[in-house]
Amino acid sequence: MRAQTMLTRLAAAALFTAIASASVAQELPALRSHDAAVIDTSTATHAQARMEDADTALALSTDGALLYGASPLKMDGYQYCSQAIALAEKGELRKSVRAASQALYLAQQSKDDELLARAYRDLAIVYGYGGDYERATAFAKVALEHPVKDPTQIVGPAHKVLGDAAARAGDYTAAVAEYQLAMTGSSDHYRPLVQISLANALIGQGDVAGARKQVDALNSAPTDATLALPLKRTEAKLLLAENKPADALKMYRELETAASGDDAGYQRFWAEDGIARSQLAMGDKTQAVATWTQALDGLDQVRAQFHSEEFKMGLFSDVQTVFEQTIDLYSQMGDSVHAFDLSERSRARALLDEVRDRSKLQPGVASTVPLAALQTQLQPDERVVEFHALPDRLLAWVIGKDGIREQSYPIPRKDLVRLVDAFRQSIIDGRRSAVGAAEQLGELLIKPLNLPADARLIVVPNGPLHYLPFQALRVDGHYLIETHAVSVTPSISIAMQLIQRGNVVQRTLTAFGNPDVAPQYALPGSEAEVKSLASAFPGTQLFLHGDATKSRFEAIAGQTSLIHVAAHAQADTIDPLYSRILLASENGKVNFLEAHEVLDLNLDKVSLVTLSACESGLGRVADGDEVLGFTRSFLAAGTSGLIVSLWPVSDDATKLLMSTLYAELAKGTDVQVAMQRAQLAVLHTKGMDHPFFWAPFNVIGDWRLTVGAKS
């Protein structure tokens, strides 16, 4: 059954304005009247600022100096630039940034404008590949400010990055202007690549004649063989824009037949996508949805890798667009079951396979859980609430043992991004407006779902909703956490795979707290926090100060059921697998555990990892709608459940929340309800009723996880 909310896009826009325009002066009285609260909020704000500043030119130059000094093999600056581009094109984005940072440092030391411009150019390119167009734009503009001997090495690529940023934002007029500047400032070798991007931007702008002129010019001139397929794909796209779907269909079928080499599956996938779009333009919805489904069925054979040519040529395609089109079409046709199934299939595919393999399932078992099987595994009081953010609307499915119900909201994804960002920022700033916004967002997103009272909610976010604290939304004057236990998961299929490992776990706990990093990183509250856990779990292994090291963590991690880490964490938005937890210095050097290093650990014996740290749950949402970073790393390494944070946390509030949580776990309360009671304990504490204090933590994964009785 499908339902439509009466809220309009106007209501969503008004809500954004209300949240975003609220001044910081409207802070809660509680935040002003309690010194500890003011300190905690200030600390959180400063922590966020440090993370945002981590990739500024000054910080990158400093990192470059440290990296260059520590490297046993030193190259010259231009070699580091070449290395940066090669790494970026392989998808090694953080490594690319590090190479460019060393070039930047050497350029500043030698006052070499040519090298400086190239270093900034390379940083612009890699941040563009990473989707951080704000920084990419800033670096591209700085690159253009420096005088160079060969402008074609800087002008073309820098304006190309600026054009890409505008195209990604949907500002095709600005994109066209930047690409035209890039054309005039490019080498003969680079210009055709820019020209393909220009043609695509002109199509986006609606200038079909201008796009045709560019495509015809490219067809009439000799071009690099590597551009042949992208050019033909652009021409097929142009035929659709020219309202010639039959001609486009023919060209896409030729592309499908011509697919060859290591990337044949990838080429065939995009050809089938074009075939489906042509069929849809010809009015054949049934055949279009069948073709898209066929393309997605073959997706497992497509080699998963970073395709830099998509970024080079301004094509900007990703698999999610095909999922979105097919989900949208099934929904329009009233087929909620297929729409939901495809939404599940679109999520965290690589992680699903890793979790399945660690669950010791037999080969051939499907990664995703069919709807009927999911319903048989749910308890009567459990409801799955799964979202999918489409370009023009938001879909939600509510699933229980008795059926599935679809809800559609007329909220475009770009508006949803603004709403979530504004709400989350209002919480971090401690604004009074956060409470009113929670009420309005709850009325917008949750109330139309008509959830049964006291139902346990397993929320499956999508896109920007990964950063939304659902527990902090309000309906009918109550926070959601007051009426429902809430957990989240990257995909319900992942959660059901994790549950198959068994929900009752051993009472062994290892805790790391207040590691000795530097004076400014001291966390005395975290020390008290982990010590309080020992009263709930006698025999807890505690590692504090200088003992809370990376080597100790790696040695002990696979030998315990519960791991608790109370330390600073830093989210890496350009390459989230380089997000890190700061641990105690070893051998006189600052040490940290990076997310990609967790992937190398065997955590099959670990049931729950709690990262009581700032923004440990954040990371870039990947094309598979997976929040990369610690969430992926720990689940892939074998952990069944995670507790992570969405923003910089308050020391005092976190101590109370965690001590309550573990006391509940020790009593045999499952982790979902234990978190609910812990958050309510903070919420009901004087001076801590603002969501900033009690709502940052999410339970991810196995929500039924329970600690066994005392032996």
C-alpha positions as CSV (number, residue, x, y, z in Angstrom):
1,M,0.0,0.0,0.0
2,R,1.3,3.4,-0.9
3,A,0.7,6.7,0.9
4,Q,1.3,10.3,0.1
5,T,2.1,13.0,2.6
6,M,0.3,16.4,2.2
7,L,3.5,18.3,3.0
8,T,4.8,20.3,0.0
9,R,8.3,21.3,-1.0
10,L,7.4,24.7,0.3
11,A,7.0,23.3,3.8
12,A,10.5,21.7,3.5
13,A,12.0,25.0,2.3
14,A,10.3,26.9,5.1
15,L,11.6,24.4,7.7
16,F,15.2,24.8,6.3
17,T,14.9,28.6,6.6
18,A,13.6,28.3,10.2
19,I,16.5,26.0,11.2
20,A,19.3,27.8,9.3
21,S,18.4,31.3,10.3
22,A,18.2,30.7,14.0
23,S,20.9,32.7,15.7
24,V,23.6,31.3,18.0
25,A,22.3,33.8,20.5
26,Q,19.2,31.6,21.0
27,E,21.2,29.0,23.0
28,L,19.3,27.1,25.6
29,P,19.4,28.6,29.1
30,A,20.9,25.3,30.3
31,L,23.9,25.8,28.1
32,R,24.5,29.3,29.6
33,S,23.8,28.5,33.2
34,H,26.0,25.4,33.6
35,D,29.7,25.9,33.2
36,A,30.4,22.3,32.3
37,A,27.8,22.5,29.6
38,V,29.3,25.6,28.1
39,I,32.8,24.0,28.2
40,D,31.5,20.9,26.6
41,T,29.8,22.7,23.8
42,S,32.8,24.9,23.2
43,T,35.1,21.9,23.1
44,A,32.9,20.2,20.6
45,T,32.8,23.3,18.4
46,H,36.6,23.6,18.5
47,A,37.0,19.9,17.7
48,Q,34.8,20.3,14.7
49,A,36.8,23.3,13.5
50,R,40.0,21.3,13.8
51,M,38.6,18.6,11.6
52,E,37.4,21.1,9.0
53,D,40.9,22.8,9.0
54,A,42.7,19.5,8.6
55,D,42.9,19.9,4.8
56,T,43.7,23.6,4.6
57,A,46.8,24.7,2.6
58,L,48.7,25.4,5.9
59,A,47.8,22.1,7.4
60,L,48.7,20.2,4.2
61,S,52.0,22.0,3.9
62,T,52.8,21.1,7.5
63,D,51.9,17.5,6.9
64,G,54.0,17.6,3.7
65,A,57.0,18.7,5.7
66,L,56.5,15.9,8.3
67,L,56.0,13.3,5.5
68,Y,59.0,14.5,3.5
69,G,61.2,14.5,6.6
70,A,60.2,11.0,7.6
71,S,60.5,9.5,4.1
72,P,63.7,7.4,3.5
73,L,63.3,7.9,-0.3
74,K,63.1,11.6,-1.2
75,M,62.0,12.9,-4.6
76,D,61.9,16.3,-6.1
77,G,58.7,18.3,-6.1
78,Y,57.7,17.6,-9.7
79,Q,58.0,13.9,-9.1
80,Y,55.7,14.2,-6.2
81,C,53.2,16.0,-8.5
82,S,53.4,13.1,-11.0
83,Q,52.9,10.6,-8.1
84,A,49.9,12.6,-6.8
85,I,48.1,12.4,-10.2
86,A,48.9,8.7,-10.7
87,L,47.5,7.9,-7.2
88,A,44.4,10.0,-7.7
89,E,43.6,8.1,-10.9
90,K,43.8,4.8,-9.0
91,G,41.4,6.1,-6.4
92,E,44.1,6.3,-3.7
93,L,42.9,9.8,-2.7
94,R,44.5,10.3,0.7
95,K,47.9,9.0,-0.6
96,S,47.5,11.4,-3.5
97,V,46.9,14.3,-1.1
98,R,50.0,13.3,0.8
99,A,52.1,13.3,-2.3
100,A,50.8,16.7,-3.4
101,S,51.4,18.0,0.1
102,Q,55.1,17.2,-0.1
103,A,55.2,19.0,-3.5
104,L,53.5,21.9,-1.8
105,Y,56.0,22.0,1.0
106,L,59.0,21.8,-1.4
107,A,57.5,24.5,-3.6
108,Q,57.1,26.8,-0.6
109,Q,60.7,26.1,0.6
110,S,62.2,26.8,-2.8
111,K,59.8,29.6,-3.7
112,D,59.2,27.9,-7.0
113,D,55.9,29.4,-8.5
114,E,55.8,26.7,-11.2
115,L,55.9,23.9,-8.7
116,L,53.5,25.7,-6.3
117,A,50.9,26.1,-9.1
118,R,51.2,22.4,-10.0
119,A,50.9,21.3,-6.4
120,Y,47.7,23.4,-6.0
121,R,46.4,22.1,-9.3
122,D,46.9,18.5,-8.2
123,L,45.2,19.2,-4.9
124,A,42.3,20.6,-6.8
125,I,42.1,17.5,-9.0
126,V,42.2,15.0,-6.1
127,Y,39.7,16.9,-4.0
128,G,37.5,17.0,-7.1
129,Y,37.8,13.3,-7.5
130,G,36.8,12.9,-3.8
131,G,33.7,15.0,-4.3
132,D,34.9,17.9,-2.0
133,Y,34.3,20.6,-4.6
134,E,34.5,23.4,-2.0
135,R,38.2,22.6,-1.4
136,A,38.8,21.7,-5.0
137,T,37.5,25.1,-6.1
138,A,39.6,26.9,-3.6
139,F,42.8,25.1,-4.6
140,A,42.1,25.6,-8.4
141,K,41.7,29.3,-7.9
142,V,45.0,29.5,-6.0
143,A,46.7,27.6,-8.7
144,L,45.5,30.1,-11.3
145,E,47.1,33.0,-9.2
146,H,50.7,31.9,-9.7
147,P,52.7,32.9,-12.8
148,V,54.0,29.9,-14.7
149,K,56.2,29.2,-17.8
150,D,53.7,26.9,-19.4
151,P,50.1,28.1,-18.7
152,T,48.6,25.0,-20.4
153,Q,49.7,22.9,-17.5
154,I,47.7,24.9,-15.1
155,V,45.0,27.0,-16.8
156,G,43.2,24.1,-18.6
157,P,43.1,21.7,-15.6
158,A,42.3,24.4,-13.1
159,H,39.3,25.7,-15.1
160,K,38.3,22.1,-15.8
161,V,38.0,21.5,-12.0
162,L,36.0,24.7,-11.6
163,G,33.7,23.5,-14.4
164,D,33.3,20.1,-12.9
165,A,32.4,21.6,-9.6
166,A,29.7,23.8,-11.2
167,A,28.4,20.8,-13.2
168,R,28.1,18.6,-10.1
169,A,26.2,21.4,-8.5
170,G,23.8,21.6,-11.5
171,D,25.0,25.1,-12.5
172,Y,25.5,24.2,-16.1
173,T,25.8,27.9,-17.2
174,A,28.8,28.4,-14.9
175,A,30.2,25.0,-16.0
176,V,30.0,25.9,-19.7
177,A,31.8,29.2,-19.0
178,E,34.6,27.4,-17.0
179,Y,35.0,24.7,-19.7
180,Q,35.3,27.4,-22.4
181,L,38.1,29.0,-20.4
182,A,39.7,25.6,-20.0
183,M,39.5,25.0,-23.8
184,T,41.4,28.2,-24.6
185,G,44.1,27.4,-22.0
186,S,44.6,23.7,-22.7
187,S,47.2,21.8,-24.6
188,D,46.3,20.1,-27.8
189,H,46.4,16.8,-26.0
190,Y,44.1,17.9,-23.1
191,R,41.6,20.0,-25.1
192,P,39.5,17.0,-26.4
193,L,38.9,15.8,-22.9
194,V,37.7,19.3,-21.9
195,Q,35.5,19.4,-25.1
196,I,33.7,16.2,-24.0
197,S,33.0,17.8,-20.6
198,L,31.8,20.9,-22.4
199,A,29.4,18.9,-24.6
200,N,27.9,17.2,-21.6
201,A,27.5,20.6,-19.8
202,L,25.8,22.1,-22.8
203,I,23.4,19.1,-22.9
204,G,22.7,19.8,-19.2
205,Q,22.2,23.5,-20.0
206,G,19.7,22.6,-22.7
207,D,21.9,24.0,-25.5
208,V,21.5,21.0,-27.8
209,A,22.8,22.8,-30.9
210,G,25.9,23.9,-29.0
211,A,26.5,20.4,-27.8
212,R,26.1,19.0,-31.3
213,K,28.7,21.5,-32.6
214,Q,31.2,20.2,-30.1
215,V,30.5,16.5,-30.7
216,D,30.7,17.0,-34.5
217,A,34.0,18.8,-34.1
218,L,35.4,15.9,-32.1
219,N,34.1,13.4,-34.6
220,S,35.8,15.2,-37.5
221,A,39.2,15.4,-35.8
222,P,41.6,12.6,-34.9
223,T,41.3,11.9,-31.2
224,D,43.0,9.7,-28.6
225,A,41.6,6.1,-28.8
226,T,40.8,6.3,-25.1
227,L,38.2,9.0,-25.9
228,A,36.3,7.0,-28.5
229,L,33.9,5.2,-26.2
230,P,33.2,8.3,-23.9
231,L,32.6,10.3,-27.0
232,K,30.1,7.8,-28.5
233,R,28.4,7.7,-25.1
234,T,28.1,11.5,-25.1
235,E,26.7,11.4,-28.6
236,A,24.1,8.9,-27.6
237,K,23.1,11.1,-24.7
238,L,22.9,14.0,-27.1
239,L,20.6,12.1,-29.4
240,L,18.2,11.6,-26.5
241,A,18.4,15.3,-25.8
242,E,17.6,16.0,-29.5
243,N,14.5,13.9,-29.0
244,K,15.8,11.1,-31.2
245,P,15.3,8.1,-28.9
246,A,15.3,5.5,-31.7
247,D,18.7,6.7,-33.0
248,A,20.0,6.8,-29.4
249,L,18.8,3.3,-28.8
250,K,20.6,2.1,-31.9
251,M,23.9,3.8,-30.8
252,Y,23.6,2.4,-27.2
253,R,23.0,-1.1,-28.7
254,E,26.2,-0.6,-30.7
255,L,28.0,0.3,-27.5
256,E,26.6,-2.8,-25.8
257,T,27.9,-5.0,-28.6
258,A,31.3,-3.3,-28.7
259,A,32.0,-3.8,-25.0
260,S,35.3,-5.6,-24.6
261,G,38.5,-6.0,-22.5
262,D,38.8,-5.9,-18.7
263,D,36.1,-3.2,-18.5
264,A,33.5,-5.0,-20.7
265,G,31.1,-5.5,-17.9
266,Y,31.3,-1.8,-17.0
267,Q,30.9,-0.7,-20.6
268,R,27.9,-3.0,-21.1
269,F,26.3,-1.8,-17.9
270,W,26.2,1.8,-19.1
271,A,25.1,0.8,-22.5
272,E,22.1,-1.0,-21.0
273,D,21.4,2.1,-18.9
274,G,21.3,4.1,-22.1
275,I,19.1,1.5,-23.8
276,A,16.6,1.7,-20.9
277,R,16.5,5.5,-21.0
278,S,15.9,5.4,-24.7
279,Q,13.0,2.9,-24.2
280,L,11.6,5.1,-21.5
281,A,11.8,8.2,-23.9
282,M,9.8,6.1,-26.4
283,G,7.1,5.5,-23.8
284,D,7.8,1.9,-23.0
285,K,8.0,1.9,-19.2
286,T,7.7,-1.9,-18.9
287,Q,10.6,-2.6,-21.2
288,A,12.7,0.2,-19.7
289,V,12.3,-1.2,-16.2
290,A,13.1,-4.7,-17.5
291,T,16.3,-3.5,-19.1
292,W,17.4,-1.6,-16.0
293,T,16.7,-4.6,-13.9
294,Q,18.8,-6.7,-16.3
295,A,21.6,-4.2,-16.1
296,L,21.5,-4.3,-12.3
297,D,21.3,-8.2,-12.3
298,G,24.7,-8.2,-14.1
299,L,26.2,-5.7,-11.8
300,D,28.0,-8.4,-9.7
301,Q,30.1,-9.1,-12.8
302,V,31.2,-5.5,-13.1
303,R,34.7,-5.0,-11.8
304,A,34.5,-2.7,-8.8
305,Q,37.2,0.0,-9.2
306,F,37.7,3.7,-9.3
307,H,37.0,5.0,-12.9
308,S,38.8,8.3,-13.1
309,E,37.7,8.8,-16.7
310,E,34.2,9.5,-15.4
311,F,35.7,12.5,-13.6
312,K,38.1,13.5,-16.3
313,M,35.4,13.8,-18.9
314,G,32.6,15.3,-16.9
315,L,30.3,12.2,-17.4
316,F,29.8,11.8,-13.6
317,S,27.9,8.6,-13.8
318,D,27.6,6.2,-11.0
319,V,25.7,3.0,-10.4
320,Q,23.4,4.7,-7.9
321,T,21.7,6.7,-10.6
322,V,20.6,3.5,-12.3
323,F,19.3,2.1,-9.0
324,E,17.5,5.4,-8.4
325,Q,15.8,5.4,-11.8
326,T,14.7,1.8,-11.5
327,I,13.4,2.3,-7.9
328,D,11.5,5.4,-8.9
329,L,9.9,3.6,-11.9
330,Y,8.9,0.6,-9.8
331,S,7.4,2.9,-7.2
332,Q,5.5,4.9,-9.9
333,M,4.1,1.5,-11.2
334,G,2.9,0.7,-7.7
335,D,5.3,-2.2,-7.1
336,S,6.6,-1.4,-3.6
337,V,8.2,-4.9,-3.2
338,H,10.5,-4.6,-6.2
339,A,11.3,-0.9,-5.3
340,F,12.3,-2.0,-1.7
341,D,14.3,-5.0,-3.0
342,L,16.3,-2.8,-5.3
343,S,16.9,-0.2,-2.6
344,E,18.4,-3.0,-0.5
345,R,20.5,-4.3,-3.4
346,S,22.0,-0.8,-3.9
347,R,23.5,-0.6,-0.4
348,A,27.0,-1.5,0.7
349,R,27.5,-4.4,-1.7
350,A,31.1,-5.1,-0.9
351,L,30.4,-5.0,2.8
352,L,27.4,-7.4,2.4
353,D,29.7,-9.9,0.8
354,E,32.3,-9.6,3.5
355,V,29.7,-10.0,6.3
356,R,28.2,-13.0,4.5
357,D,31.6,-14.7,4.2
358,R,32.3,-14.1,7.9
359,S,28.9,-15.5,8.8
360,K,30.1,-18.8,7.3
361,L,27.2,-19.0,4.9
362,Q,27.2,-21.4,2.1
363,P,28.4,-20.2,-1.4
364,G,25.5,-19.1,-3.5
365,V,23.5,-17.7,-0.7
366,A,22.1,-14.4,-1.8
367,S,23.6,-11.3,-0.1
368,T,20.3,-9.5,0.2
369,V,17.4,-10.8,2.2
370,P,14.2,-11.1,0.2
371,L,11.2,-9.3,1.7
372,A,9.3,-12.5,2.6
373,A,12.3,-14.0,4.4
374,L,12.9,-10.7,6.3
375,Q,9.3,-10.6,7.5
376,T,9.6,-14.1,9.0
377,Q,12.8,-13.1,10.9
378,L,11.3,-10.0,12.5
379,Q,9.8,-10.0,15.9
380,P,6.2,-8.8,16.3
381,D,7.3,-5.5,17.9
382,E,10.0,-4.7,15.4
383,R,9.6,-2.4,12.4
384,V,12.2,-1.8,9.7
385,V,12.1,1.8,8.4
386,E,14.1,2.0,5.2
387,F,14.6,5.3,3.3
388,H,15.8,6.0,-0.2
389,A,16.6,9.6,-1.3
390,L,15.8,10.1,-5.0
391,P,16.7,13.3,-6.8
392,D,13.1,14.6,-6.7
393,R,11.5,12.8,-3.7
394,L,12.2,10.7,-0.7
395,L,10.8,7.2,-0.4
396,A,10.3,5.2,2.8
397,W,9.2,1.6,3.5
398,V,7.8,0.4,6.8
399,I,8.2,-3.4,7.1
400,G,6.8,-5.6,9.8
401,K,5.7,-9.2,10.0
402,D,2.4,-8.3,8.5
403,G,3.5,-6.5,5.4
404,I,5.2,-3.5,3.7
405,R,3.9,0.0,3.3
406,E,5.5,2.7,1.1
407,Q,5.5,6.4,1.9
408,S,6.5,9.1,-0.6
409,Y,7.6,12.6,0.5
410,P,7.9,15.5,-2.1
411,I,11.4,16.5,-0.8
412,P,14.2,16.7,-3.4
413,R,17.5,15.3,-2.2
414,K,19.2,18.6,-2.4
415,D,16.6,20.0,0.1
416,L,17.0,17.0,2.3
417,V,20.8,17.6,2.4
418,R,20.2,21.2,3.5
419,L,17.7,20.2,6.2
420,V,19.9,17.5,7.7
421,D,23.0,19.8,7.7
422,A,21.1,22.7,9.3
423,F,19.5,20.5,12.0
424,R,22.8,18.8,12.8
425,Q,24.6,22.1,13.0
426,S,21.9,23.6,15.3
427,I,22.5,20.7,17.7
428,I,26.3,21.1,17.7
429,D,25.9,24.8,18.3
430,G,23.5,24.1,21.2
431,R,20.8,26.3,19.7
432,R,17.3,26.6,21.2
433,S,16.1,26.2,17.6
434,A,17.2,22.6,17.5
435,V,14.3,21.5,19.7
436,G,11.7,23.2,17.5
437,A,13.4,21.9,14.4
438,A,13.3,18.3,15.9
439,E,9.6,18.8,16.3
440,Q,9.2,20.0,12.7
441,L,11.4,17.3,11.2
442,G,9.6,14.6,13.2
443,E,6.3,15.8,11.9
444,L,7.8,15.9,8.4
445,L,9.5,12.5,8.3
446,I,8.2,10.2,11.1
447,K,4.6,11.1,11.8
448,P,3.3,10.1,8.3
449,L,4.7,6.6,8.9
450,N,2.0,5.9,11.6
451,L,4.4,3.7,13.6
452,P,2.8,1.5,16.3
453,A,3.5,2.7,19.9
454,D,6.6,1.3,21.5
455,A,7.7,-0.5,18.3
456,R,11.4,-1.2,18.1
457,L,12.8,0.7,15.1
458,I,15.6,-0.5,12.9
459,V,16.3,2.5,10.7
460,V,18.1,2.1,7.3
461,P,19.2,5.6,6.2
462,N,20.1,6.7,2.8
463,G,22.3,9.5,1.5
464,P,22.1,12.6,3.8
465,L,20.0,10.7,6.3
466,H,23.1,8.8,7.4
467,Y,24.0,12.0,9.4
468,L,20.5,12.5,10.9
469,P,20.1,11.5,14.6
470,F,16.6,9.9,14.3
471,Q,16.4,9.4,18.1
472,A,16.4,13.2,18.4
473,L,13.3,13.8,16.2
474,R,10.1,14.8,18.0
475,V,6.6,13.6,17.3
476,D,3.6,14.9,19.3
477,G,5.8,16.6,21.9
478,H,8.1,13.6,22.6
479,Y,11.5,12.7,21.3
480,L,11.5,9.5,19.3
481,I,13.8,7.8,21.8
482,E,11.1,8.3,24.5
483,T,8.6,6.2,22.6
484,H,10.8,3.8,20.6
485,A,14.1,2.0,20.9
486,V,16.1,3.0,17.9
487,S,19.1,1.5,16.0
488,V,20.5,2.0,12.5
489,T,22.1,-0.2,9.9
490,P,23.7,0.4,6.5
491,S,21.3,-2.2,5.1
492,I,18.8,-4.5,6.7
493,S,20.4,-7.4,4.9
494,I,23.7,-6.7,6.6
495,A,21.9,-6.5,10.0
496,M,20.2,-9.9,9.4
497,Q,23.5,-11.5,8.4
498,L,25.1,-10.1,11.6
499,I,22.2,-11.5,13.8
500,Q,22.9,-15.0,12.5
501,R,26.2,-15.0,14.4
502,G,24.2,-15.3,17.6
503,N,23.0,-12.6,19.9
504,V,24.2,-13.7,23.4
505,V,27.9,-12.8,23.9
506,Q,30.5,-13.4,26.6
507,R,31.1,-10.9,29.4
508,T,34.7,-10.1,28.5
509,L,35.4,-6.3,28.2
510,T,38.5,-4.5,27.2
511,A,38.6,-0.7,27.5
512,F,41.0,2.0,26.3
513,G,40.8,5.5,27.7
514,N,42.5,8.9,27.9
515,P,45.6,7.9,25.8
516,D,48.7,10.0,26.2
517,V,48.8,11.9,22.9
518,A,49.5,15.6,23.8
519,P,48.3,17.9,26.6
520,Q,45.6,19.5,24.4
521,Y,44.1,16.1,23.7
522,A,43.8,15.0,27.4
523,L,40.4,13.5,28.2
524,P,40.2,13.1,32.0
525,G,36.4,12.4,31.7
526,S,37.2,9.4,29.5
527,E,39.4,7.9,32.1
528,A,36.6,8.1,34.7
529,E,34.3,6.7,32.0
530,V,36.3,3.5,31.4
531,K,37.0,3.0,35.1
532,S,33.2,3.1,35.8
533,L,32.8,0.2,33.3
534,A,34.8,-2.1,35.6
535,S,32.1,-1.9,38.2
536,A,29.6,-3.3,35.8
537,F,32.0,-5.8,34.3
538,P,34.5,-7.1,36.9
539,G,37.7,-8.3,35.4
540,T,37.7,-5.6,32.7
541,Q,41.0,-5.0,31.1
542,L,41.8,-1.3,31.3
543,F,44.5,0.4,29.3
544,L,45.0,4.1,30.2
545,H,47.4,6.8,29.4
546,G,50.7,5.4,28.0
547,D,49.3,1.9,27.9
548,A,46.4,2.8,25.5
549,T,48.5,2.2,22.4
550,K,47.9,1.0,18.9
551,S,50.1,-2.0,19.3
552,R,48.2,-3.0,22.5
553,F,44.9,-2.6,20.7
554,E,46.0,-4.7,17.7
555,A,47.3,-7.4,20.1
556,I,44.2,-7.6,22.3
557,A,41.4,-6.8,19.9
558,G,40.6,-10.3,18.7
559,Q,40.6,-11.8,22.2
560,T,37.6,-10.1,23.8
561,S,33.8,-9.8,23.2
562,L,33.4,-6.2,24.0
563,I,35.8,-3.3,23.1
564,H,35.4,0.2,24.4
565,V,37.6,3.1,23.2
566,A,37.3,6.5,24.8
567,A,39.6,8.7,22.8
568,H,39.7,11.4,20.1
569,A,38.8,10.4,16.6
570,Q,39.2,12.4,13.4
571,A,37.0,11.8,10.3
572,D,38.8,11.9,7.0
573,T,36.2,13.1,4.5
574,I,38.4,12.9,1.4
575,D,39.3,9.2,2.0
576,P,37.3,7.9,5.0
577,L,39.4,4.7,5.3
578,Y,42.1,7.0,6.6
579,S,39.9,8.3,9.4
580,R,41.8,7.7,12.6
581,I,41.5,7.1,16.4
582,L,44.3,8.9,18.3
583,L,46.1,6.5,20.7
584,A,49.0,6.8,23.0
585,S,52.4,7.9,21.6
586,E,54.9,5.1,21.1
587,N,58.6,5.5,20.7
588,G,58.2,9.3,21.0
589,K,55.8,9.5,18.0
590,V,52.1,10.3,17.9
591,N,50.3,7.1,17.0
592,F,46.8,6.4,15.6
593,L,44.7,3.6,14.3
594,E,43.4,4.2,10.8
595,A,40.2,2.7,9.5
596,H,41.9,0.8,6.7
597,E,44.2,-0.9,9.3
598,V,41.1,-2.3,11.1
599,L,40.3,-4.2,7.9
600,D,43.5,-6.3,8.4
601,L,42.4,-7.4,11.9
602,N,40.4,-10.5,12.7
603,L,37.6,-9.4,15.0
604,D,35.4,-12.5,14.6
605,K,35.3,-13.0,18.4
606,V,34.3,-9.3,18.9
607,S,30.6,-8.7,19.3
608,L,30.4,-5.0,20.1
609,V,32.8,-2.1,19.6
610,T,32.0,1.2,21.2
611,L,33.9,4.2,19.8
612,S,33.3,6.8,22.5
613,A,34.9,9.4,20.4
614,C,34.2,12.6,18.4
615,E,32.5,11.9,15.1
616,S,33.5,8.2,15.0
617,G,30.5,7.3,12.9
618,L,31.0,9.9,10.1
619,G,32.6,9.4,6.7
620,R,31.8,10.0,3.1
621,V,28.8,8.3,1.8
622,A,30.1,6.2,-1.1
623,D,28.4,5.3,-4.4
624,G,27.1,2.2,-2.8
625,D,25.4,4.3,-0.2
626,E,27.8,3.0,2.4
627,V,29.3,5.3,5.1
628,L,32.9,4.5,4.6
629,G,35.2,4.8,7.6
630,F,35.1,3.0,10.9
631,T,31.6,1.6,10.4
632,R,32.6,-0.3,7.3
633,S,36.0,-1.3,8.7
634,F,34.8,-2.8,12.0
635,L,31.8,-4.7,10.5
636,A,34.0,-6.0,7.7
637,A,36.6,-7.1,10.2
638,G,34.1,-9.3,12.0
639,T,32.4,-7.1,14.6
640,S,28.6,-7.7,15.0
641,G,27.7,-4.4,16.4
642,L,29.0,-0.8,16.8
643,I,28.3,2.2,18.8
644,V,29.6,5.4,17.1
645,S,29.0,9.1,17.4
646,L,27.6,11.7,14.9
647,W,29.3,14.8,16.4
648,P,31.9,15.9,18.9
649,V,30.7,14.7,22.3
650,S,30.4,16.1,25.8
651,D,32.8,14.5,28.3
652,D,30.4,14.6,31.3
653,A,27.3,13.5,29.3
654,T,29.2,10.7,27.6
655,K,30.4,9.4,31.0
656,L,26.9,9.2,32.3
657,L,25.5,7.7,29.1
658,M,28.2,5.0,28.8
659,S,28.1,4.0,32.5
660,T,24.3,3.6,32.2
661,L,24.6,1.7,28.9
662,Y,27.1,-0.8,30.3
663,A,25.1,-1.3,33.6
664,E,22.1,-2.2,31.4
665,L,24.2,-4.6,29.3
666,A,25.5,-6.2,32.4
667,K,21.9,-6.9,33.6
668,G,21.2,-8.7,30.3
669,T,19.4,-5.8,28.5
670,D,19.8,-6.0,24.8
671,V,22.0,-3.2,23.3
672,Q,19.1,-1.4,21.5
673,V,17.1,-1.0,24.7
674,A,20.2,-0.4,26.8
675,M,21.1,2.6,24.5
676,Q,17.5,3.9,24.8
677,R,17.7,3.8,28.6
678,A,21.2,5.4,28.6
679,Q,20.0,8.3,26.4
680,L,17.0,8.8,28.5
681,A,19.2,8.9,31.6
682,V,21.1,11.8,30.1
683,L,18.0,13.5,28.7
684,H,16.4,13.5,32.2
685,T,19.5,14.9,33.9
686,K,19.4,18.6,34.7
687,G,21.3,20.8,32.2
688,M,21.6,17.9,29.7
689,D,18.2,17.8,28.1
690,H,19.5,19.3,24.8
691,P,20.1,16.7,22.1
692,F,23.7,17.8,21.9
693,F,24.3,15.9,25.2
694,W,22.3,12.7,24.9
695,A,21.7,12.0,21.1
696,P,25.1,11.7,19.4
697,F,25.5,7.9,19.6
698,N,24.0,5.3,17.3
699,V,23.7,1.6,17.7
700,I,24.7,0.0,14.3
701,G,24.3,-3.6,13.3
702,D,23.0,-6.4,15.6
703,W,20.3,-4.6,17.7
704,R,19.4,-7.8,19.6
705,L,22.9,-8.3,21.0
706,T,22.8,-9.3,24.7
707,V,25.5,-10.0,27.2
708,G,25.3,-13.5,28.8
709,A,24.7,-14.1,32.4
710,K,27.5,-14.2,35.0
711,S,29.3,-17.5,35.1
